[in-house]
Amino acid sequence: MERAFVLLAAYIIDLVVGDPRWLTHPVVYMGRVIKWLEGNIRHAFPREEQLKRAGIFLPVLLVGGSYLFVWLLLKALAFIHPWLALAVEAWLISTTIATKGLAQAGREIYQLLKQGDLEGARQALSMVVGRDTQFLNEREVSRGAVETVAENIVDAILSPLFYAAIGGAPLAMAYRAANTLDSMVGYKNDKYRNLGFASARFDDLANYIPARLAAVVLTGVSWIMRYNSRGCRDMIRRDARLHPSPNSGFTEAGVAGALEIQLGGLNYYQGVPSERAKLGDPVRPIEPEDIRRTVSLMHGTAFFFLIFSLLIVLFVSLLE
């Protein structure tokens, strides 16, 4: 029951407090460790053909090290006082969840578009996506915001909740380490194609189960919120596999089907065109209001997945 209390507290902390800027986020430290590890691995294995195997050290050391560090920290705090360990564990889990941050990012873009500040909306979108935004029209800015919120439902919210339910803060932080690795070195470009291969595959594996659970929860939430739940289900079945990621397509295709819009299409990255597979049917054009709708779907999916995660905690406690 303690873990259920901690998980619920962590969810509320993130929802209310989020990630205050005055407090250094654990991901910042992970990023510094990743850069240090990358430099040392490249120095020890200077030939490109060696990096694919050497890259295995990144998830082994960072993911394993994150788990061990948090586990030892909580054990040490428990010697001081059990409640101190529980409080720190709740805070640590909250840092792996980004419900408030994701919602704020989407709502900021939505508000700027509603105010007619297209340039400001482009700038706000550029803070959360890698694509070029300086020439996007209102519809394309809206699409970018919807895609970002929908894609991050799994790795920014549901996966951390899932792993926290199974293994508490150590496993949730280990997941966040895997996700941070993927975001920093998991690119399919010349620099990271080999070094980041193991990190990218590890992240895909870590999100595999949560992404498929997300499809079920999102479909149910679409029905509860009176969106097109049948379209959500059908688009997941038809289009999720078209996404470049083996996991992100479930929530993107689901949101597209629920809102009866089409996501994907042409993006530019540093001036280079990139055609993304189209997800969903364009029953109607995308509009700024779809950003708000997607944030609502995100909140609903997160809440019901939290309930599911609490049930996992209870089941694990019975096994123990």
Rosetta blueprint (number, residue, H / E / L):
1 M L
2 E H
3 R H
4 A H
5 F H
6 V H
7 L H
8 L H
9 A H
10 A H
11 Y H
12 I H
13 I H
14 D H
15 L H
16 V H
17 V L
18 G L
19 D L
20 P L
21 R L
22 W L
23 L L
24 T L
25 H L
26 P H
27 V H
28 V H
29 Y H
30 M H
31 G H
32 R H
33 V H
34 I H
35 K H
36 W H
37 L H
38 E H
39 G H
40 N H
41 I H
42 R H
43 H H
44 A H
45 F L
46 P L
47 R L
48 E H
49 E H
50 Q H
51 L H
52 K H
53 R H
54 A H
55 G L
56 I L
57 F H
58 L H
59 P H
60 V H
61 L H
62 L H
63 V H
64 G H
65 G H
66 S H
67 Y H
68 L H
69 F H
70 V H
71 W H
72 L H
73 L H
74 L H
75 K H
76 A H
77 L H
78 A H
79 F H
80 I H
81 H L
82 P H
83 W H
84 L H
85 A H
86 L H
87 A H
88 V H
89 E H
90 A H
91 W H
92 L H
93 I H
94 S H
95 T H
96 T H
97 I L
98 A L
99 T H
100 K H
101 G H
102 L H
103 A H
104 Q H
105 A H
106 G H
107 R H
108 E H
109 I H
110 Y H
111 Q H
112 L H
113 L H
114 K H
115 Q L
116 G L
117 D L
118 L H
119 E H
120 G H
121 A H
122 R H
123 Q H
124 A H
125 L H
126 S H
127 M L
128 V L
129 V L
130 G L
131 R L
132 D L
133 T L
134 Q L
135 F L
136 L L
137 N L
138 E H
139 R H
140 E H
141 V H
142 S H
143 R H
144 G H
145 A H
146 V H
147 E H
148 T H
149 V H
150 A H
151 E H
152 N H
153 I H
154 V H
155 D H
156 A H
157 I H
158 L H
159 S H
160 P H
161 L H
162 F H
163 Y H
164 A H
165 A H
166 I H
167 G H
168 G H
169 A H
170 P H
171 L H
172 A H
173 M H
174 A H
175 Y H
176 R H
177 A H
178 A H
179 N H
180 T H
181 L H
182 D H
183 S H
184 M H
185 V H
186 G L
187 Y L
188 K L
189 N L
190 D L
191 K L
192 Y L
193 R L
194 N L
195 L L
196 G L
197 F H
198 A H
199 S H
200 A H
201 R H
202 F H
203 D H
204 D H
205 L H
206 A H
207 N H
208 Y H
209 I H
210 P H
211 A H
212 R H
213 L H
214 A H
215 A H
216 V H
217 V H
218 L H
219 T H
220 G H
221 V H
222 S H
223 W H
224 I H
225 M L
226 R L
227 Y L
228 N L
229 S H
230 R H
231 G H
232 C H
233 R H
234 D H
235 M H
236 I H
237 R H
238 R H
239 D H
240 A H
241 R H
242 L H
243 H L
244 P L
245 S L
246 P L
247 N L
248 S H
249 G H
250 F H
251 T H
252 E H
253 A H
254 G H
255 V H
256 A H
257 G H
258 A H
259 L H
260 E L
261 I L
262 Q L
263 L E
264 G E
265 G E
266 L E
267 N E
268 Y E
269 Y E
270 Q L
271 G L
272 V E
273 P E
274 S E
275 E E
276 R E
277 A E
278 K E
279 L E
280 G L
281 D L
282 P L
283 V L
284 R L
285 P L
286 I L
287 E L
288 P L
289 E H
290 D H
291 I H
292 R H
293 R H
294 T H
295 V H
296 S H
297 L H
298 M H
299 H H
300 G H
301 T H
302 A H
303 F H
304 F H
305 F H
306 L H
307 I H
308 F H
309 S H
310 L H
311 L H
312 I H
313 V H
314 L H
315 F H
316 V H
317 S H
318 L H
319 L H
320 E L
